[in-house]
Amino acid sequence: MDPERSEDKILARVRVRQHVNPLSRKYQQPITPPPWEQVFQFPQQPLHLDIGCARGRFLLELAPLQLDWNFLGLEIREPLVIEANQKRDQAQLHNLAYLFSNINIDAEILLQSLPEGVLQRVSIQFPDPWFKQRQSKRRVVQPELVGILAQYLPVGGEVFLQSDLEGIAVEMRDRFQEHPAFHLTHSTPWLQENPLPVTTERERATLAKSEPVYRCWFERV
């Protein structure tokens, strides 16, 4: 049997919760940022930060296409991070890494630890919706996170947001539009096409069902 397929079967037997509560005590301990010179071969390259990367397959496809960029995926479900880093090692990609992180706890300490000016792009794609209003504080795009991203993204830095749920997409877009540091780069409410060369599995599945994807692109001004 192919070793990679065998490993996939083993990982598939490990139960990974689809949603975890980021406000629970388990996820309140801030991470210790790693030494970036040990994470990336060229730590001064521009960095694309993907928040809520799940199994990391989006970045796994994107990183070999843009070797002059570094890619960092953050995910709150630690088993998925372990799996993603195993896949990264198999692909021998030195510009890609995944971290177990609750971004709404770790954003400040993580971003201030990066080499100055390297953060150039942030993506948040199909985040957990937490439909009930009383659970809205569990959603990833909070005003505090927008403010921290505004602090650490340089002028010209980019933010890409998308969801297959219009209400969630509107909330994310509104929170970035409400911050004076971010400018929506398109005159239409939503982008019709994904501007990145790779799409997520969720995006492909949604489009295959002829259902809409709500996307927007911001620039740090």
Backbone as CSV, one residue per row, in Angstrom:
resi,resn,N_x,N_y,N_z,CA_x,CA_y,CA_z,C_x,C_y,C_z
1,MET,0.853,-1.204,0.000,0.000,0.000,0.000,0.882,1.245,0.000
2,ASP,0.422,2.256,-0.743,1.153,3.521,-0.769,1.232,4.099,0.640
3,PRO,2.445,4.481,1.119,2.586,4.968,2.506,1.709,6.178,2.799
4,GLU,1.564,7.075,1.816,0.770,8.280,2.069,-0.699,7.936,2.246
5,ARG,-1.211,6.991,1.439,-2.607,6.581,1.591,-2.814,5.882,2.915
6,SER,-1.832,5.076,3.332,-1.931,4.402,4.621,-1.991,5.407,5.751
7,GLU,-1.143,6.453,5.654,-1.144,7.494,6.697,-2.475,8.228,6.715
8,ASP,-3.038,8.516,5.534,-4.321,9.206,5.471,-5.410,8.397,6.176
9,LYS,-5.369,7.050,6.015,-6.379,6.210,6.668,-6.235,6.251,8.179
10,ILE,-5.000,6.250,8.648,-4.767,6.324,10.090,-5.293,7.641,10.644
11,LEU,-4.963,8.754,9.940,-5.405,10.067,10.395,-6.924,10.175,10.346
12,ALA,-7.542,9.519,9.352,-8.992,9.591,9.220,-9.685,8.951,10.407
13,ARG,-9.008,8.007,11.073,-9.610,7.338,12.222,-9.524,8.168,13.492
14,VAL,-8.707,9.235,13.457,-8.597,10.115,14.607,-9.757,11.106,14.575
15,ARG,-10.547,11.112,15.606,-11.727,11.985,15.632,-11.291,13.433,15.834
16,VAL,-11.647,14.280,14.886,-11.360,15.710,14.981,-12.692,16.442,14.951
17,ARG,-12.955,17.217,15.979,-14.216,17.952,16.052,-14.274,18.987,14.945
18,GLN,-15.441,19.108,14.333,-15.595,20.064,13.247,-15.540,21.494,13.772
19,HIS,-16.067,21.713,14.967,-16.055,23.048,15.568,-15.559,22.922,17.009
20,VAL,-14.745,23.858,17.430,-14.361,23.951,18.834,-14.635,25.370,19.304
21,ASN,-14.951,25.497,20.567,-15.285,26.802,21.134,-14.001,27.558,21.473
22,PRO,-13.670,28.619,20.732,-12.426,29.346,20.995,-12.420,30.092,22.319
23,LEU,-13.595,30.201,22.974,-13.666,30.901,24.251,-13.476,29.961,25.439
24,SER,-13.401,28.658,25.181,-13.225,27.722,26.284,-11.825,27.856,26.867
25,ARG,-11.694,27.457,28.128,-10.436,27.641,28.873,-9.254,26.978,28.175
26,LYS,-9.514,25.873,27.513,-8.451,25.109,26.852,-7.675,25.948,25.847
27,TYR,-8.337,26.947,25.242,-7.726,27.718,24.159,-7.353,29.140,24.578
28,GLN,-7.222,29.387,25.880,-6.929,30.736,26.357,-5.450,30.956,26.664
29,GLN,-4.635,29.915,26.601,-3.212,30.057,26.891,-2.479,30.543,25.646
30,PRO,-1.867,31.732,25.691,-1.175,32.236,24.494,-0.007,31.330,24.104
31,ILE,0.255,31.276,22.803,1.372,30.476,22.329,2.690,31.221,22.539
32,THR,3.769,30.476,22.494,5.098,31.064,22.429,5.532,31.034,20.972
33,PRO,5.705,32.180,20.343,6.063,32.168,18.918,7.383,31.435,18.690
34,PRO,7.494,30.725,17.592,8.732,29.993,17.303,9.808,30.945,16.785
35,PRO,11.069,30.525,16.810,12.122,31.317,16.152,11.959,31.195,14.637
36,TRP,11.607,32.283,13.995,11.209,32.225,12.587,12.344,31.788,11.670
37,GLU,13.583,32.019,12.082,14.705,31.573,11.261,14.818,30.046,11.252
38,GLN,14.155,29.386,12.192,14.120,27.927,12.198,12.866,27.377,11.516
39,VAL,11.930,28.274,11.235,10.670,27.865,10.606,10.763,27.972,9.088
40,PHE,11.255,29.117,8.620,11.341,29.379,7.188,12.793,29.459,6.749
41,GLN,13.056,28.947,5.565,14.420,29.005,5.034,14.854,30.450,4.814
42,PHE,13.915,31.284,4.349,14.196,32.701,4.112,13.146,33.521,4.867
43,PRO,13.348,33.786,6.150,12.301,34.414,6.975,11.984,35.856,6.599
44,GLN,12.808,36.504,5.792,12.550,37.888,5.408,11.646,38.013,4.187
45,GLN,11.253,36.889,3.609,10.335,36.952,2.464,8.958,37.444,2.911
46,PRO,8.190,38.033,1.991,6.819,38.432,2.350,6.014,37.226,2.811
47,LEU,5.120,37.482,3.774,4.371,36.406,4.428,2.885,36.520,4.132
48,HIS,2.293,35.380,3.761,0.843,35.237,3.634,0.371,34.441,4.850
49,LEU,-0.504,35.053,5.652,-1.055,34.423,6.852,-2.474,33.963,6.556
50,ASP,-2.722,32.657,6.688,-4.043,32.092,6.453,-4.635,31.706,7.806
51,ILE,-5.662,32.425,8.238,-6.262,32.226,9.554,-7.404,31.229,9.445
52,GLY,-7.303,30.137,10.220,-8.302,29.077,10.153,-8.061,28.190,8.953
53,CYS,-6.861,27.635,8.864,-6.438,26.929,7.650,-6.951,25.500,7.569
54,ALA,-7.618,24.997,8.613,-8.142,23.618,8.637,-7.007,22.629,8.352
55,ARG,-7.165,21.781,7.343,-6.132,20.782,7.041,-4.964,21.346,6.247
56,GLY,-5.055,22.617,5.891,-3.914,23.292,5.283,-3.695,23.020,3.815
57,ARG,-4.654,22.422,3.146,-4.421,22.018,1.760,-4.359,23.209,0.810
58,PHE,-5.061,24.285,1.138,-4.977,25.503,0.326,-3.537,26.007,0.264
59,LEU,-2.889,26.141,1.415,-1.505,26.616,1.433,-0.551,25.573,0.860
60,LEU,-0.854,24.310,1.044,0.002,23.259,0.508,0.060,23.330,-1.017
61,GLU,-1.020,23.756,-1.640,-1.042,23.929,-3.091,-0.443,25.265,-3.510
62,LEU,-0.615,26.286,-2.677,-0.173,27.626,-3.044,1.325,27.820,-2.852
63,ALA,1.888,27.278,-1.788,3.299,27.535,-1.456,4.268,27.161,-2.570
64,PRO,4.124,26.007,-3.249,5.085,25.703,-4.317,4.935,26.581,-5.551
65,LEU,3.813,27.292,-5.672,3.619,28.188,-6.808,4.269,29.546,-6.585
66,GLN,4.524,29.891,-5.312,5.069,31.212,-4.976,6.220,31.015,-3.987
67,LEU,7.323,30.521,-4.485,8.457,30.205,-3.618,9.138,31.447,-3.066
68,ASP,8.830,32.611,-3.635,9.404,33.852,-3.115,8.537,34.460,-2.016
69,TRP,7.524,33.721,-1.560,6.696,34.088,-0.412,6.823,32.997,0.646
70,ASN,6.583,33.375,1.903,6.380,32.409,2.975,4.890,32.327,3.292
71,PHE,4.460,31.162,3.782,3.045,30.924,4.073,2.919,30.316,5.465
72,LEU,2.022,30.896,6.254,1.793,30.429,7.618,0.307,30.201,7.818
73,GLY,-0.053,28.960,8.129,-1.439,28.627,8.412,-1.661,28.496,9.911
74,LEU,-2.721,29.106,10.414,-3.091,29.014,11.819,-4.391,28.223,11.941
75,GLU,-4.422,27.303,12.896,-5.605,26.463,13.076,-5.750,26.125,14.553
76,ILE,-6.995,26.169,15.058,-7.258,25.947,16.475,-7.398,24.463,16.813
77,ARG,-7.547,23.601,15.810,-7.659,22.160,16.059,-6.278,21.527,15.864
78,GLU,-5.646,21.205,16.964,-4.243,20.786,16.920,-3.993,19.533,16.084
79,PRO,-4.852,18.515,16.102,-4.584,17.352,15.246,-4.461,17.710,13.764
80,LEU,-5.223,18.712,13.323,-5.122,19.131,11.927,-3.786,19.801,11.645
81,VAL,-3.262,20.522,12.630,-1.954,21.166,12.470,-0.854,20.118,12.349
82,ILE,-0.924,19.096,13.180,0.065,18.013,13.124,0.034,17.351,11.748
83,GLU,-1.164,17.052,11.280,-1.316,16.426,9.957,-0.770,17.330,8.858
84,ALA,-1.114,18.634,8.927,-0.677,19.566,7.886,0.841,19.676,7.839
85,ASN,1.485,19.729,8.987,2.950,19.817,8.994,3.590,18.533,8.480
86,GLN,2.957,17.390,8.701,3.457,16.153,8.120,3.405,16.215,6.597
87,LYS,2.307,16.720,6.062,2.181,16.868,4.615,3.217,17.858,4.084
88,ARG,3.427,18.930,4.808,4.442,19.912,4.416,5.827,19.274,4.343
89,ASP,6.150,18.462,5.341,7.453,17.795,5.359,7.596,16.835,4.188
90,GLN,6.534,16.115,3.887,6.581,15.195,2.755,6.824,15.940,1.448
91,ALA,6.235,17.132,1.332,6.403,17.936,0.121,7.722,18.706,0.108
92,GLN,8.451,18.682,1.229,9.751,19.360,1.354,9.643,20.845,0.988
93,LEU,8.632,21.484,1.578,8.417,22.913,1.340,9.006,23.705,2.502
94,HIS,9.970,24.550,2.204,10.661,25.323,3.242,10.103,26.737,3.398
95,ASN,9.033,27.023,2.672,8.381,28.333,2.788,6.973,28.206,3.353
96,LEU,6.701,27.096,4.050,5.359,26.815,4.552,5.444,26.245,5.958
97,ALA,4.535,26.722,6.832,4.456,26.196,8.194,3.030,26.342,8.696
98,TYR,2.681,25.508,9.673,1.371,25.556,10.309,1.566,25.624,11.816
99,LEU,0.736,26.420,12.491,0.808,26.559,13.939,-0.565,26.317,14.563
100,PHE,-0.564,25.643,15.696,-1.758,25.501,16.536,-1.950,26.813,17.276
101,SER,-3.073,27.492,17.014,-3.238,28.845,17.544,-4.703,29.233,17.587
102,ASN,-5.059,29.985,18.633,-6.334,30.696,18.705,-6.006,32.151,18.382
103,ILE,-6.297,32.578,17.167,-5.819,33.880,16.694,-6.342,35.025,17.551
104,ASN,-7.536,34.888,18.119,-8.069,35.991,18.918,-7.438,36.081,20.302
105,ILE,-6.589,35.121,20.635,-5.745,35.203,21.824,-4.308,35.530,21.440
106,ASP,-3.862,34.973,20.319,-2.439,35.002,19.964,-2.035,36.108,19.003
107,ALA,-2.980,36.839,18.431,-2.651,37.739,17.327,-1.528,38.715,17.676
108,GLU,-1.651,39.397,18.801,-0.667,40.432,19.154,0.723,39.838,19.339
109,ILE,0.833,38.797,20.163,2.150,38.232,20.465,2.761,37.575,19.236
110,LEU,1.913,36.983,18.403,2.426,36.314,17.211,2.918,37.323,16.174
111,LEU,2.122,38.332,15.879,2.479,39.266,14.825,3.650,40.158,15.211
112,GLN,3.753,40.512,16.487,4.881,41.349,16.878,6.196,40.578,16.884
113,SER,6.113,39.237,16.870,7.325,38.430,16.852,7.891,38.260,15.439
114,LEU,7.087,38.552,14.416,7.544,38.382,13.041,8.603,39.410,12.686
115,PRO,9.495,39.090,11.747,10.415,40.115,11.256,9.627,41.322,10.738
116,GLU,10.110,42.496,11.018,9.365,43.722,10.709,9.062,43.822,9.218
117,GLY,7.786,44.067,8.925,7.366,44.333,7.555,7.100,43.122,6.691
118,VAL,7.301,41.899,7.212,7.135,40.738,6.325,5.669,40.388,6.089
119,LEU,4.797,40.665,7.043,3.383,40.341,6.857,2.813,41.199,5.735
120,GLN,2.372,40.562,4.660,1.888,41.291,3.494,0.479,40.895,3.067
121,ARG,0.029,39.730,3.470,-1.300,39.281,3.038,-1.911,38.402,4.122
122,VAL,-3.218,38.587,4.346,-3.980,37.780,5.304,-5.211,37.238,4.586
123,SER,-5.489,35.966,4.770,-6.730,35.396,4.242,-7.516,34.735,5.364
124,ILE,-8.831,34.922,5.321,-9.764,34.261,6.240,-10.869,33.696,5.365
125,GLN,-10.932,32.375,5.261,-11.793,31.748,4.269,-12.720,30.724,4.911
126,PHE,-14.018,30.943,4.713,-15.040,30.014,5.189,-14.886,29.706,6.683
127,PRO,-14.834,30.746,7.523,-14.677,30.494,8.964,-15.932,29.872,9.554
128,ASP,-15.771,29.248,10.723,-16.923,28.684,11.429,-17.965,29.781,11.643
129,PRO,-19.230,29.540,11.265,-20.223,30.625,11.295,-20.793,30.942,12.667
130,TRP,-20.909,29.950,13.557,-21.520,30.172,14.869,-22.810,30.984,14.690
131,PHE,-23.818,30.304,14.167,-25.039,30.972,13.710,-25.788,31.737,14.800
132,LYS,-25.848,31.187,16.012,-26.660,31.820,17.048,-26.029,33.140,17.496
133,GLN,-26.865,34.137,17.712,-26.350,35.462,18.075,-25.575,35.425,19.385
134,ARG,-25.993,34.580,20.312,-25.293,34.502,21.596,-23.903,33.879,21.440
135,GLN,-23.650,33.259,20.292,-22.339,32.664,20.021,-21.467,33.546,19.131
136,SER,-21.922,34.752,18.838,-21.220,35.586,17.856,-19.802,35.945,18.291
137,LYS,-19.543,35.963,19.590,-18.190,36.258,20.080,-17.199,35.151,19.748
138,ARG,-17.718,34.004,19.330,-16.837,32.908,18.935,-16.341,33.063,17.494
139,ARG,-16.950,33.952,16.723,-16.538,34.133,15.328,-15.147,34.752,15.266
140,VAL,-14.417,34.390,14.241,-13.006,34.763,14.205,-12.803,36.255,13.943
141,VAL,-13.609,36.860,13.086,-13.389,38.270,12.735,-14.094,39.150,13.757
142,GLN,-13.353,39.520,14.792,-13.809,40.442,15.823,-13.141,41.798,15.599
143,PRO,-13.761,42.891,16.054,-13.136,44.216,15.866,-11.722,44.288,16.418
144,GLU,-11.456,43.575,17.509,-10.113,43.599,18.093,-9.089,42.995,17.132
145,LEU,-9.462,41.914,16.457,-8.549,41.300,15.487,-8.300,42.236,14.312
146,VAL,-9.349,42.880,13.828,-9.183,43.832,12.723,-8.187,44.930,13.117
147,GLY,-8.302,45.434,14.351,-7.399,46.472,14.818,-5.956,46.008,14.883
148,ILE,-5.741,44.763,15.325,-4.369,44.246,15.402,-3.794,44.046,14.007
149,LEU,-4.602,43.541,13.088,-4.124,43.387,11.715,-3.783,44.742,11.097
150,ALA,-4.571,45.752,11.402,-4.274,47.091,10.909,-2.945,47.594,11.454
151,GLN,-2.619,47.210,12.670,-1.375,47.652,13.296,-0.152,47.009,12.650
152,TYR,-0.268,45.739,12.253,0.914,45.005,11.801,1.010,44.826,10.290
153,LEU,-0.088,45.023,9.561,0.004,45.009,8.110,0.556,46.345,7.634
154,PRO,1.575,46.357,6.795,2.083,47.629,6.280,1.145,48.202,5.231
155,VAL,1.328,49.462,4.895,0.566,50.084,3.808,0.774,49.262,2.541
156,GLY,-0.317,48.959,1.862,-0.264,48.094,0.692,-0.521,46.638,1.000
157,GLY,-0.523,46.273,2.292,-0.856,44.900,2.671,-2.291,44.565,2.304
158,GLU,-2.574,43.284,2.166,-3.845,42.835,1.613,-4.587,41.898,2.576
159,VAL,-5.912,41.946,2.507,-6.766,41.032,3.270,-7.803,40.457,2.316
160,PHE,-7.878,39.127,2.285,-8.840,38.429,1.437,-9.802,37.662,2.320
161,LEU,-11.104,37.903,2.134,-12.154,37.270,2.928,-13.116,36.551,2.002
162,GLN,-13.575,35.369,2.423,-14.648,34.738,1.662,-15.407,33.745,2.521
163,SER,-16.685,33.565,2.141,-17.568,32.628,2.816,-18.673,32.234,1.848
164,ASP,-19.263,31.078,2.089,-20.434,30.679,1.316,-21.731,31.069,2.023
165,LEU,-21.609,31.764,3.152,-22.764,32.246,3.907,-22.780,33.772,3.839
166,GLU,-23.795,34.327,3.205,-23.797,35.766,2.959,-23.756,36.570,4.249
167,GLY,-24.513,36.160,5.257,-24.535,36.911,6.507,-23.174,36.985,7.169
168,ILE,-22.434,35.885,7.157,-21.094,35.866,7.737,-20.156,36.720,6.903
169,ALA,-20.274,36.621,5.575,-19.426,37.431,4.700,-19.695,38.918,4.905
170,VAL,-20.950,39.293,5.043,-21.300,40.703,5.266,-20.701,41.194,6.581
171,GLU,-20.804,40.385,7.631,-20.258,40.797,8.919,-18.747,40.989,8.836
172,MET,-18.036,40.052,8.204,-16.589,40.200,8.059,-16.248,41.447,7.261
173,ARG,-16.921,41.634,6.130,-16.653,42.801,5.285,-16.923,44.099,6.032
174,ASP,-18.045,44.137,6.778,-18.398,45.367,7.487,-17.368,45.715,8.554
175,ARG,-16.847,44.713,9.235,-15.886,44.993,10.307,-14.574,45.546,9.756
176,PHE,-14.171,45.092,8.584,-12.977,45.679,7.979,-13.290,47.058,7.390
177,GLN,-14.468,47.226,6.795,-14.830,48.528,6.237,-14.966,49.591,7.318
178,GLU,-15.351,49.185,8.504,-15.525,50.143,9.595,-14.195,50.664,10.126
179,HIS,-13.098,49.974,9.802,-11.782,50.421,10.282,-11.156,51.334,9.233
180,PRO,-10.704,52.523,9.609,-10.192,53.477,8.612,-8.912,53.029,7.918
181,ALA,-8.242,51.996,8.431,-6.994,51.550,7.812,-7.228,50.644,6.609
182,PHE,-8.469,50.211,6.384,-8.722,49.246,5.313,-9.650,49.829,4.257
183,HIS,-9.275,49.588,3.000,-10.036,50.096,1.857,-10.456,48.924,0.979
184,LEU,-11.753,48.831,0.693,-12.261,47.810,-0.207,-11.801,48.145,-1.624
185,THR,-11.165,47.190,-2.281,-10.512,47.499,-3.554,-11.429,47.389,-4.761
186,HIS,-12.676,46.954,-4.585,-13.571,46.787,-5.729,-14.852,47.555,-5.474
187,SER,-15.456,48.044,-6.555,-16.668,48.869,-6.437,-17.924,48.024,-6.259
188,THR,-17.864,46.770,-6.659,-19.006,45.875,-6.476,-18.998,45.324,-5.056
189,PRO,-20.141,44.901,-4.541,-20.159,44.367,-3.170,-19.254,43.153,-2.999
190,TRP,-19.177,42.306,-4.045,-18.407,41.063,-3.942,-17.570,40.858,-5.194
191,LEU,-16.441,40.189,-5.035,-15.635,39.780,-6.181,-16.289,38.574,-6.854
192,GLN,-16.348,38.618,-8.166,-16.928,37.497,-8.893,-15.956,36.323,-9.008
193,GLU,-14.660,36.620,-9.058,-13.646,35.581,-9.214,-12.650,35.641,-8.060
194,ASN,-12.081,34.504,-7.744,-11.021,34.438,-6.737,-9.730,34.960,-7.356
195,PRO,-9.097,35.992,-6.794,-7.877,36.543,-7.381,-6.627,35.713,-7.119
196,LEU,-6.725,34.722,-6.261,-5.568,33.882,-5.946,-5.502,32.695,-6.908
197,PRO,-4.309,32.149,-7.133,-4.169,31.055,-8.108,-4.647,29.703,-7.607
198,VAL,-5.036,29.613,-6.333,-5.482,28.356,-5.730,-6.789,28.617,-4.989
199,THR,-7.698,27.660,-5.018,-8.950,27.764,-4.277,-8.984,26.705,-3.181
200,THR,-9.808,26.948,-2.171,-9.944,25.974,-1.087,-10.886,24.849,-1.516
201,GLU,-10.821,23.748,-0.782,-11.728,22.636,-1.048,-13.188,23.067,-0.874
202,ARG,-13.440,23.881,0.157,-14.809,24.340,0.416,-15.304,25.202,-0.746
203,GLU,-14.433,26.044,-1.270,-14.832,26.887,-2.391,-15.163,26.031,-3.615
204,ARG,-14.322,25.046,-3.901,-14.572,24.197,-5.068,-15.877,23.425,-4.906
205,ALA,-16.116,22.915,-3.708,-17.346,22.159,-3.470,-18.580,23.051,-3.605
206,THR,-18.475,24.281,-3.114,-19.608,25.214,-3.199,-19.917,25.558,-4.646
207,LEU,-18.880,25.874,-5.411,-19.086,26.237,-6.812,-19.589,25.053,-7.626
208,ALA,-19.163,23.845,-7.265,-19.619,22.651,-7.980,-21.125,22.453,-7.817
209,LYS,-21.683,22.977,-6.731,-23.130,22.897,-6.502,-23.857,24.117,-7.066
210,SER,-23.112,24.961,-7.792,-23.666,26.196,-8.383,-24.220,27.132,-7.322
211,GLU,-23.589,27.125,-6.156,-23.964,28.028,-5.079,-22.975,29.184,-5.008
212,PRO,-23.380,30.344,-4.505,-22.504,31.523,-4.531,-21.429,31.490,-3.454
213,VAL,-20.322,32.142,-3.770,-19.262,32.413,-2.805,-19.135,33.929,-2.704
214,TYR,-19.117,34.451,-1.494,-19.061,35.888,-1.252,-17.624,36.250,-0.873
215,ARG,-16.947,37.013,-1.748,-15.527,37.319,-1.578,-15.319,38.826,-1.575
216,CYS,-14.324,39.256,-0.814,-13.918,40.657,-0.879,-12.424,40.775,-0.580
217,TRP,-11.853,41.881,-1.064,-10.406,42.104,-0.994,-10.166,43.518,-0.461
218,PHE,-9.395,43.614,0.585,-9.087,44.902,1.201,-7.605,45.214,1.048
219,GLU,-7.299,46.496,1.014,-5.915,46.954,1.037,-5.699,47.828,2.262
220,ARG,-4.568,47.658,2.888,-4.170,48.512,4.027,-3.702,49.850,3.495
221,VAL,-4.341,50.923,3.945,-4.045,52.277,3.431,-3.496,53.141,4.531
